[in-house]
Amino acid sequence: MRSAKSVGRIVGILSLGRMLLAPVVYAVLLPPVLGTSFLADAAGSALRIRVALLLTFVFGALTLGIAIVGLPVLRRHGEGLALTLLSLSVVGCATLAIDDRAILDMLSLSQADAAAGAPHEVIRALGGLARTTWRWAHFSNLVLSHGTLVLLSLIAYRGALVPRALAAFALAAALLSTGAVAMPLLGYRFESLLLVPTALGQLALTAWLLVRGFVERAFQGSSEPQRVGGLTLGAHT
């Protein structure tokens, strides 16, 4: 069984992978299909969009990997929370697939709109529906994704797996960002600046995990006595 320190470092590596991949996918590769003018822009960037969609599956796998790798340690400080984290990660992979499918539909509509003799009015009407579908899928997925950050930070705080001040900041920031990405689902405007504290919190948390891992002493306690050579040594903490 891996030590808490090594588990924490693996979680840190996976978290770093997520942090590096997200801006590449969503800020570099996907903008042509995510903007309001996607019907005019996406067709000329079809290859990069498809590459980005393949990379989103890597992103989903990293998120799921954090929950799976961390489970043996995290469940010692809240089994229900740890299993909920795993469940949200699995559901998040499903909503990510729906998100990706909506983007592919938008790309197909853009390519159809660029063809000679295309029924532009019909395509534009379908484009509006496709974009609405994508927004619902995308922000639903973001709620689940940021929800996993809330749970991970909460478990880390409860179990003192990292310094509690660091875990508390990451938790508060994740709660803020989860609310921010939920606002469009309620009909309100999305404020991207509300994601900045979460980015800082996750950067600090990831840096700690890469260097120190999870704190070993945080889960070494046990109420069962040890027996050595048939002698009971008593409970240890």
N, C-alpha and C positions, 0 to 999 in steps of 0.2 A: 504494500500500500504506500502510495506517495505521501511524503510529509506535507504538512500545511504550507510550508514555505515553498516547496516545489509546485504544489497545486496553484498557489497564488501567483507564482511567476508565469505559469502557463496561461492562467487567466489574463495576466497582464499582457502577454504576447498576443493573445487573441484580441484583447481590447485595443491594443495598438494597431493591429491589422484593420479592425473596424474603423478606427479614427483616420487611418491613412487612405482607406478605400472610399469612404463616404464622399469626400470632396472631389475625388477623381470622377466618380460616377455621376454625382448630382450637380457639381459645379463646372465640370470640364466637358463630359461626354453627352449628357442628356439635355442641356438647355435648348437645343433646336426643336425638341419635341415637347418640351414642357411649357413653353411660352404660349401666349394667346395667339400668336401668328404661326402656330405649328403647321398649319396646312401649307403655308408657303415655304417654311424652313426645313421641315423634317426630311422630305424626300431626298434632298441633296446631302444629307448626313446619315443615310441609312446604315452604312457599315458601322460607324462609331456608336450609333444607337443600339445596334444588335450586340456589339461588344460590351456596351454598358449593361445591357440586360443580363448577359452571361455573368458579369461581375457581381450583379446583385445577388445571384445565387451563392457566390462565395461569401458575400456579406451576411446572408441568412445563415449559412453554415457556421460562420464565426460566432454569431449570436447564439446559435444552438449549442455550439461547442463550449462556450463559456458556462452555460447552465449544466451541461453534462459533466464536464471536467470538474467544475466546482462543487457538484452535488455531494460527494462524500464528506466534504468539510462543511459546506453551508447547512446541510440538514441537521448537523449537531447543534445549531444555534437557532433552529426554527424549521422543523421538517415541513410543516405546512407551507411556509413561505418559500422554501427551496423547491418544493414540488410545484408550487404555483409559478415560480420563475421558469421552471422547465416547461410547464404547460403553455405559458405565454409565448415562450420561444418557439414552440412547435406551431401554435396558432399563427404566430408572426410569419413563419415561413409560408403558410397558406395564403395569408393576406398579401404577402410580397409577390406571390405568383399571380394573384388577381391584379395587383398593381402593374406587373410586367405585361400581362395580357392586355390591359387597357392601353398601355403605351404602344404595344404592337398594333392595336386597332387604329390608334391615332397615326402611326407611321403609314399604315396601309391606306388610310384615307388621304394622307398627304400625297402619296405616290399616285393614287387614283386622280387626285385633283390636278396633278402635273401632266397627266396624259392628254393627248390631243382629243378634243371633242368631249371632254368630261362634263357631266351634268353638275356644274359648280354649285348651283343653288342647293341641290339635294345633298351634295357632299358637305357643304358648309353646315347644313342643318344636322346631319349625322355627326359632323365634327364637334358641334356644341354638345351633343349628347355624350359623345365619347369622352370629351374633356371633363364633363360633370362626373361621369363614372370613374374616371381616373382620380379626380380629386377626392371622392369618397373613399376609394380603395387606398390611395396614398396616405391620407391623413388618419385613416383607421389603422393602417400599418404603423404609422409613426406613434400613435397612442400606445400600441402594444410594445413597440421598441423602447420608448421612453419609460413605459411601465416596468420593463425588465431592469432598467437602470435604478428605478425607485426601489425595487425589491432587493437588488444586489446591494445597494447602499444601506438599506434598512437592516439586512442581515449582518453586514459588516459592522454596522454600528452596535447592534444588539450583542454580537459576539466579540466585540473589540478585536476584530480580525485585522484592522488597520487603526491608526490613531483615531479616536472618536471624533475629534474636531474635524478631521479630514472627511470622515464618513458622514458627519452631520451636514457639512457644507455640500457634499455631493448629493445627499438626500434632499436637502432643501432646493437645490438647483434643479434636480430631476423632477421634483414635484411641480416646480414652476414651468419647466419645459413641457411636461405632460399636459398641463393645463393649456399651454400655448398652442400645442398641436391639436388639442381637442376643440378649440374655439371655432375653426372653420366648419366642423361637423354640426355646430350649434347655430351656424349662420353669421358668425362674427369674423372679423378680419384677423388673418394670421400675422403675428408680429414676430419676425425672425430674430429681433434683438433679444427676445426673451430666452433664446437658446444659448446665448453667450455664456451665462453662468454655468450651464451644464457642460459646455465644451471645456471651460476652465476646470471644473470639478472633476470631470472624467480624465482630463490630462494629468492633473495632480494625482488622482487615484491610480491611474495606469503607471505613472512614473514610480510611485511607491511600490506597487506590486512587482514591477520589473526588477527593482533593486532589493526589496525586502521580502516579497511574498506575503502570505497571510501570517499573522503572528502565531507562532507555535503554541505558546502558553494558553492561547485563547480557548483551545479545546482539549487540553490535556487533563482537565478535571474529570473525576469519576467518583461515584458514590460507592463503587464496589471495592472491597478489600483485595489486596494483592496476596498471592500465596507463593512463597519461594521455599522449596524443599519441605513442603508440608506445613510451613509456619505461616500464620496470618500476620501480615505486616501492617494491616489497617488501611483505611481509605486514604487516598491521596487527592490533592487538589492541584 
